[in-house]
Amino acid sequence: MRRYKFTISGNKYSVEIKSLEENVAEVEVNGTSYQVELGKEVKTPQTPKLVRYTPPAEPKAPVLNSPGLCLIKAPLPGTIIAISVLPGMQIKLDQPVIVLEAMKMENNVFAEKAGTVKSVKVAVGDTVMQGDILIEIE
């Protein structure tokens, strides 16, 4: 059937597999026949390595009284299931503005500063990726 040559601890072996039925093999090693019972192959499970994306660090200025535009971004990929603000609304710091479903869990997204909603960039049912802009606050 198949022939192999092995060297183990300096000793040379000529091995021929004569037959293989289910888990029993007839093997001839250097002219001597053996019946060999094969065990199951032990497989080690490979656990996938999960790596969370971390965007490059941006210098953060205090947002409580900072003038200018504040962008609320998606903290993780998911689907928008509720929006609780409209353009022109006054909102407070840490007010919930969007509910994002990710991995079958609902996640509230909060306002990062007080101000007026300039625009809402998404709609209910939209799928977003991590870092996508959801709302602009002035």
Rosetta constraint file for C-alpha pairs under 8 A:
AtomPair CA 1 CA 16 HARMONIC 6.98 0.50
AtomPair CA 1 CA 17 HARMONIC 5.61 0.50
AtomPair CA 1 CA 18 HARMONIC 5.29 0.50
AtomPair CA 1 CA 19 HARMONIC 6.73 0.50
AtomPair CA 2 CA 16 HARMONIC 5.56 0.50
AtomPair CA 2 CA 17 HARMONIC 5.30 0.50
AtomPair CA 2 CA 18 HARMONIC 7.28 0.50
AtomPair CA 3 CA 14 HARMONIC 7.34 0.50
AtomPair CA 3 CA 15 HARMONIC 5.68 0.50
AtomPair CA 3 CA 16 HARMONIC 4.33 0.50
AtomPair CA 3 CA 17 HARMONIC 6.49 0.50
AtomPair CA 4 CA 14 HARMONIC 6.04 0.50
AtomPair CA 4 CA 15 HARMONIC 5.06 0.50
AtomPair CA 4 CA 16 HARMONIC 6.24 0.50
AtomPair CA 5 CA 12 HARMONIC 7.19 0.50
AtomPair CA 5 CA 13 HARMONIC 5.71 0.50
AtomPair CA 5 CA 14 HARMONIC 4.74 0.50
AtomPair CA 5 CA 15 HARMONIC 6.07 0.50
AtomPair CA 6 CA 12 HARMONIC 5.77 0.50
AtomPair CA 6 CA 13 HARMONIC 5.07 0.50
AtomPair CA 6 CA 14 HARMONIC 6.54 0.50
AtomPair CA 6 CA 15 HARMONIC 7.56 0.50
AtomPair CA 7 CA 11 HARMONIC 5.35 0.50
AtomPair CA 7 CA 12 HARMONIC 4.41 0.50
AtomPair CA 7 CA 13 HARMONIC 6.14 0.50
AtomPair CA 8 CA 12 HARMONIC 6.56 0.50
AtomPair CA 8 CA 13 HARMONIC 7.81 0.50
AtomPair CA 13 CA 29 HARMONIC 6.53 0.50
AtomPair CA 13 CA 30 HARMONIC 5.97 0.50
AtomPair CA 14 CA 29 HARMONIC 5.73 0.50
AtomPair CA 14 CA 30 HARMONIC 5.16 0.50
AtomPair CA 15 CA 27 HARMONIC 6.96 0.50
AtomPair CA 15 CA 28 HARMONIC 5.65 0.50
AtomPair CA 15 CA 29 HARMONIC 4.55 0.50
AtomPair CA 15 CA 30 HARMONIC 6.46 0.50
AtomPair CA 16 CA 27 HARMONIC 5.78 0.50
AtomPair CA 16 CA 28 HARMONIC 5.15 0.50
AtomPair CA 16 CA 29 HARMONIC 6.61 0.50
AtomPair CA 17 CA 25 HARMONIC 7.06 0.50
AtomPair CA 17 CA 26 HARMONIC 6.12 0.50
AtomPair CA 17 CA 27 HARMONIC 4.57 0.50
AtomPair CA 17 CA 28 HARMONIC 6.41 0.50
AtomPair CA 18 CA 25 HARMONIC 7.44 0.50
AtomPair CA 18 CA 26 HARMONIC 5.35 0.50
AtomPair CA 18 CA 27 HARMONIC 5.66 0.50
AtomPair CA 18 CA 28 HARMONIC 7.04 0.50
AtomPair CA 19 CA 25 HARMONIC 5.63 0.50
AtomPair CA 19 CA 26 HARMONIC 5.19 0.50
AtomPair CA 19 CA 27 HARMONIC 7.37 0.50
AtomPair CA 20 CA 24 HARMONIC 5.93 0.50
AtomPair CA 20 CA 25 HARMONIC 4.36 0.50
AtomPair CA 20 CA 26 HARMONIC 6.47 0.50
AtomPair CA 21 CA 25 HARMONIC 6.35 0.50
AtomPair CA 23 CA 37 HARMONIC 5.77 0.50
AtomPair CA 23 CA 38 HARMONIC 4.96 0.50
AtomPair CA 23 CA 39 HARMONIC 7.05 0.50
AtomPair CA 24 CA 35 HARMONIC 6.81 0.50
AtomPair CA 24 CA 36 HARMONIC 5.63 0.50
AtomPair CA 24 CA 37 HARMONIC 4.53 0.50
AtomPair CA 24 CA 38 HARMONIC 5.90 0.50
AtomPair CA 25 CA 35 HARMONIC 5.87 0.50
AtomPair CA 25 CA 36 HARMONIC 5.08 0.50
AtomPair CA 25 CA 37 HARMONIC 6.35 0.50
AtomPair CA 25 CA 38 HARMONIC 7.21 0.50
AtomPair CA 26 CA 33 HARMONIC 6.95 0.50
AtomPair CA 26 CA 34 HARMONIC 5.82 0.50
AtomPair CA 26 CA 35 HARMONIC 4.76 0.50
AtomPair CA 26 CA 36 HARMONIC 6.22 0.50
AtomPair CA 27 CA 33 HARMONIC 5.66 0.50
AtomPair CA 27 CA 34 HARMONIC 5.16 0.50
AtomPair CA 27 CA 35 HARMONIC 6.29 0.50
AtomPair CA 27 CA 36 HARMONIC 6.89 0.50
AtomPair CA 28 CA 32 HARMONIC 5.22 0.50
AtomPair CA 28 CA 33 HARMONIC 4.21 0.50
AtomPair CA 28 CA 34 HARMONIC 6.03 0.50
AtomPair CA 29 CA 33 HARMONIC 6.42 0.50
AtomPair CA 29 CA 34 HARMONIC 7.61 0.50
AtomPair CA 61 CA 66 HARMONIC 7.70 0.50
AtomPair CA 62 CA 66 HARMONIC 6.45 0.50
AtomPair CA 63 CA 112 HARMONIC 7.10 0.50
AtomPair CA 63 CA 113 HARMONIC 5.84 0.50
AtomPair CA 64 CA 93 HARMONIC 7.68 0.50
AtomPair CA 64 CA 113 HARMONIC 5.69 0.50
AtomPair CA 64 CA 114 HARMONIC 7.08 0.50
AtomPair CA 65 CA 113 HARMONIC 7.88 0.50
AtomPair CA 67 CA 138 HARMONIC 7.47 0.50
AtomPair CA 68 CA 138 HARMONIC 5.79 0.50
AtomPair CA 69 CA 136 HARMONIC 6.62 0.50
AtomPair CA 69 CA 137 HARMONIC 5.68 0.50
AtomPair CA 69 CA 138 HARMONIC 4.71 0.50
AtomPair CA 70 CA 112 HARMONIC 7.54 0.50
AtomPair CA 70 CA 113 HARMONIC 7.34 0.50
AtomPair CA 70 CA 136 HARMONIC 5.75 0.50
AtomPair CA 70 CA 137 HARMONIC 5.01 0.50
AtomPair CA 70 CA 138 HARMONIC 6.30 0.50
AtomPair CA 71 CA 133 HARMONIC 6.37 0.50
AtomPair CA 71 CA 134 HARMONIC 7.40 0.50
AtomPair CA 71 CA 135 HARMONIC 5.97 0.50
AtomPair CA 71 CA 136 HARMONIC 4.74 0.50
AtomPair CA 71 CA 137 HARMONIC 6.40 0.50
AtomPair CA 72 CA 111 HARMONIC 7.04 0.50
AtomPair CA 72 CA 112 HARMONIC 6.99 0.50
AtomPair CA 72 CA 133 HARMONIC 5.94 0.50
AtomPair CA 72 CA 134 HARMONIC 5.61 0.50
AtomPair CA 72 CA 135 HARMONIC 5.13 0.50
AtomPair CA 72 CA 136 HARMONIC 6.29 0.50
AtomPair CA 72 CA 137 HARMONIC 7.77 0.50
AtomPair CA 73 CA 130 HARMONIC 7.49 0.50
AtomPair CA 73 CA 131 HARMONIC 5.13 0.50
AtomPair CA 73 CA 132 HARMONIC 5.32 0.50
AtomPair CA 73 CA 133 HARMONIC 4.38 0.50
AtomPair CA 73 CA 134 HARMONIC 5.35 0.50
AtomPair CA 73 CA 135 HARMONIC 7.21 0.50
AtomPair CA 74 CA 109 HARMONIC 7.82 0.50
AtomPair CA 74 CA 128 HARMONIC 7.07 0.50
AtomPair CA 74 CA 129 HARMONIC 6.78 0.50
AtomPair CA 74 CA 130 HARMONIC 5.10 0.50
AtomPair CA 74 CA 131 HARMONIC 5.01 0.50
AtomPair CA 74 CA 132 HARMONIC 5.36 0.50
AtomPair CA 74 CA 133 HARMONIC 6.44 0.50
AtomPair CA 74 CA 134 HARMONIC 6.41 0.50
AtomPair CA 75 CA 109 HARMONIC 7.95 0.50
AtomPair CA 75 CA 130 HARMONIC 5.44 0.50
AtomPair CA 75 CA 131 HARMONIC 6.29 0.50
AtomPair CA 76 CA 102 HARMONIC 7.32 0.50
AtomPair CA 76 CA 129 HARMONIC 6.37 0.50
AtomPair CA 76 CA 130 HARMONIC 4.18 0.50
AtomPair CA 76 CA 131 HARMONIC 7.17 0.50
AtomPair CA 77 CA 102 HARMONIC 6.41 0.50
AtomPair CA 77 CA 127 HARMONIC 7.54 0.50
AtomPair CA 77 CA 128 HARMONIC 5.52 0.50
AtomPair CA 77 CA 129 HARMONIC 4.11 0.50
AtomPair CA 77 CA 130 HARMONIC 4.73 0.50
AtomPair CA 78 CA 100 HARMONIC 6.13 0.50
AtomPair CA 78 CA 101 HARMONIC 5.37 0.50
AtomPair CA 78 CA 102 HARMONIC 4.40 0.50
AtomPair CA 78 CA 103 HARMONIC 7.46 0.50
AtomPair CA 78 CA 127 HARMONIC 5.70 0.50
AtomPair CA 78 CA 128 HARMONIC 5.55 0.50
AtomPair CA 78 CA 129 HARMONIC 6.58 0.50
AtomPair CA 79 CA 100 HARMONIC 5.59 0.50
AtomPair CA 79 CA 101 HARMONIC 5.14 0.50
AtomPair CA 79 CA 102 HARMONIC 6.60 0.50
AtomPair CA 79 CA 124 HARMONIC 7.89 0.50
AtomPair CA 79 CA 125 HARMONIC 6.02 0.50
AtomPair CA 79 CA 126 HARMONIC 5.64 0.50
AtomPair CA 79 CA 127 HARMONIC 4.35 0.50
AtomPair CA 79 CA 128 HARMONIC 6.12 0.50
AtomPair CA 80 CA 98 HARMONIC 7.27 0.50
AtomPair CA 80 CA 99 HARMONIC 6.17 0.50
AtomPair CA 80 CA 100 HARMONIC 4.66 0.50
AtomPair CA 80 CA 101 HARMONIC 6.29 0.50
AtomPair CA 80 CA 122 HARMONIC 7.72 0.50
AtomPair CA 80 CA 123 HARMONIC 6.92 0.50
AtomPair CA 80 CA 124 HARMONIC 5.09 0.50
AtomPair CA 80 CA 125 HARMONIC 5.27 0.50
AtomPair CA 80 CA 126 HARMONIC 5.48 0.50
AtomPair CA 80 CA 127 HARMONIC 6.42 0.50
AtomPair CA 80 CA 128 HARMONIC 7.51 0.50
AtomPair CA 81 CA 98 HARMONIC 7.80 0.50
AtomPair CA 81 CA 99 HARMONIC 5.69 0.50
AtomPair CA 81 CA 100 HARMONIC 5.81 0.50
AtomPair CA 81 CA 101 HARMONIC 6.46 0.50
AtomPair CA 81 CA 124 HARMONIC 5.24 0.50
AtomPair CA 81 CA 125 HARMONIC 5.93 0.50
AtomPair CA 82 CA 98 HARMONIC 5.67 0.50
AtomPair CA 82 CA 99 HARMONIC 4.99 0.50
AtomPair CA 82 CA 100 HARMONIC 7.23 0.50
AtomPair CA 82 CA 124 HARMONIC 5.80 0.50
AtomPair CA 83 CA 97 HARMONIC 6.01 0.50
AtomPair CA 83 CA 98 HARMONIC 4.54 0.50
AtomPair CA 83 CA 99 HARMONIC 6.48 0.50
AtomPair CA 83 CA 123 HARMONIC 7.49 0.50
AtomPair CA 83 CA 124 HARMONIC 6.81 0.50
AtomPair CA 84 CA 96 HARMONIC 7.36 0.50
AtomPair CA 84 CA 97 HARMONIC 5.08 0.50
AtomPair CA 84 CA 98 HARMONIC 6.04 0.50
AtomPair CA 85 CA 89 HARMONIC 6.58 0.50
AtomPair CA 85 CA 97 HARMONIC 5.81 0.50
AtomPair CA 85 CA 98 HARMONIC 7.85 0.50
AtomPair CA 85 CA 117 HARMONIC 7.53 0.50
AtomPair CA 86 CA 117 HARMONIC 6.75 0.50
AtomPair CA 86 CA 119 HARMONIC 7.53 0.50
AtomPair CA 86 CA 120 HARMONIC 6.89 0.50
AtomPair CA 87 CA 116 HARMONIC 7.64 0.50
AtomPair CA 87 CA 117 HARMONIC 4.90 0.50
AtomPair CA 87 CA 118 HARMONIC 5.36 0.50
AtomPair CA 87 CA 119 HARMONIC 5.08 0.50
AtomPair CA 87 CA 120 HARMONIC 6.45 0.50
AtomPair CA 88 CA 116 HARMONIC 5.78 0.50
AtomPair CA 88 CA 117 HARMONIC 5.20 0.50
AtomPair CA 88 CA 118 HARMONIC 6.14 0.50
AtomPair CA 88 CA 119 HARMONIC 7.89 0.50
AtomPair CA 89 CA 116 HARMONIC 5.55 0.50
AtomPair CA 89 CA 117 HARMONIC 5.49 0.50
AtomPair CA 90 CA 114 HARMONIC 7.63 0.50
AtomPair CA 90 CA 115 HARMONIC 5.69 0.50
AtomPair CA 90 CA 116 HARMONIC 4.52 0.50
AtomPair CA 90 CA 117 HARMONIC 6.53 0.50
AtomPair CA 91 CA 95 HARMONIC 6.70 0.50
AtomPair CA 91 CA 111 HARMONIC 7.53 0.50
AtomPair CA 91 CA 114 HARMONIC 5.51 0.50
AtomPair CA 91 CA 115 HARMONIC 5.54 0.50
AtomPair CA 91 CA 116 HARMONIC 6.12 0.50
AtomPair CA 91 CA 117 HARMONIC 7.20 0.50
AtomPair CA 92 CA 111 HARMONIC 7.00 0.50
AtomPair CA 92 CA 113 HARMONIC 6.71 0.50
AtomPair CA 92 CA 114 HARMONIC 4.26 0.50
AtomPair CA 92 CA 115 HARMONIC 6.63 0.50
AtomPair CA 93 CA 110 HARMONIC 7.77 0.50
AtomPair CA 93 CA 111 HARMONIC 5.43 0.50
AtomPair CA 93 CA 112 HARMONIC 5.80 0.50
AtomPair CA 93 CA 113 HARMONIC 4.52 0.50
AtomPair CA 93 CA 114 HARMONIC 4.48 0.50
AtomPair CA 94 CA 110 HARMONIC 4.96 0.50
AtomPair CA 94 CA 111 HARMONIC 4.76 0.50
AtomPair CA 94 CA 112 HARMONIC 6.01 0.50
AtomPair CA 94 CA 113 HARMONIC 7.05 0.50
AtomPair CA 95 CA 110 HARMONIC 5.27 0.50
AtomPair CA 95 CA 111 HARMONIC 5.28 0.50
AtomPair CA 96 CA 108 HARMONIC 6.17 0.50
AtomPair CA 96 CA 109 HARMONIC 5.72 0.50
AtomPair CA 96 CA 110 HARMONIC 4.25 0.50
AtomPair CA 96 CA 111 HARMONIC 6.30 0.50
AtomPair CA 97 CA 108 HARMONIC 7.46 0.50
AtomPair CA 97 CA 109 HARMONIC 5.92 0.50
AtomPair CA 97 CA 110 HARMONIC 5.53 0.50
AtomPair CA 97 CA 111 HARMONIC 6.32 0.50
AtomPair CA 98 CA 108 HARMONIC 5.94 0.50
AtomPair CA 98 CA 109 HARMONIC 5.12 0.50
AtomPair CA 98 CA 110 HARMONIC 7.12 0.50
AtomPair CA 99 CA 106 HARMONIC 6.38 0.50
AtomPair CA 99 CA 107 HARMONIC 5.57 0.50
AtomPair CA 99 CA 108 HARMONIC 4.60 0.50
AtomPair CA 99 CA 109 HARMONIC 6.07 0.50
AtomPair CA 100 CA 106 HARMONIC 5.72 0.50
AtomPair CA 100 CA 107 HARMONIC 5.05 0.50
AtomPair CA 100 CA 108 HARMONIC 6.28 0.50
AtomPair CA 100 CA 109 HARMONIC 7.15 0.50
AtomPair CA 101 CA 105 HARMONIC 5.40 0.50
AtomPair CA 101 CA 106 HARMONIC 4.47 0.50
AtomPair CA 101 CA 107 HARMONIC 6.01 0.50
AtomPair CA 102 CA 106 HARMONIC 6.51 0.50
AtomPair CA 102 CA 107 HARMONIC 7.21 0.50
AtomPair CA 113 CA 137 HARMONIC 7.72 0.50
AtomPair CA 114 CA 137 HARMONIC 7.93 0.50
AtomPair CA 115 CA 137 HARMONIC 6.07 0.50
AtomPair CA 115 CA 138 HARMONIC 5.57 0.50
AtomPair CA 116 CA 137 HARMONIC 5.55 0.50
AtomPair CA 116 CA 138 HARMONIC 5.29 0.50
AtomPair CA 117 CA 135 HARMONIC 7.27 0.50
AtomPair CA 117 CA 136 HARMONIC 6.08 0.50
AtomPair CA 117 CA 137 HARMONIC 4.51 0.50
AtomPair CA 117 CA 138 HARMONIC 6.34 0.50
AtomPair CA 118 CA 135 HARMONIC 7.65 0.50
AtomPair CA 118 CA 136 HARMONIC 5.34 0.50
AtomPair CA 118 CA 137 HARMONIC 5.23 0.50
AtomPair CA 118 CA 138 HARMONIC 5.98 0.50
AtomPair CA 119 CA 135 HARMONIC 5.84 0.50
AtomPair CA 119 CA 136 HARMONIC 5.26 0.50
AtomPair CA 119 CA 137 HARMONIC 7.24 0.50
AtomPair CA 120 CA 134 HARMONIC 6.19 0.50
AtomPair CA 120 CA 135 HARMONIC 4.58 0.50
AtomPair CA 120 CA 136 HARMONIC 6.54 0.50
AtomPair CA 121 CA 133 HARMONIC 6.73 0.50
AtomPair CA 121 CA 134 HARMONIC 5.11 0.50
AtomPair CA 121 CA 135 HARMONIC 5.69 0.50
AtomPair CA 121 CA 136 HARMONIC 7.80 0.50
AtomPair CA 122 CA 126 HARMONIC 6.41 0.50
AtomPair CA 122 CA 134 HARMONIC 5.78 0.50
AtomPair CA 122 CA 135 HARMONIC 7.70 0.50
AtomPair CA 128 CA 132 HARMONIC 6.27 0.50
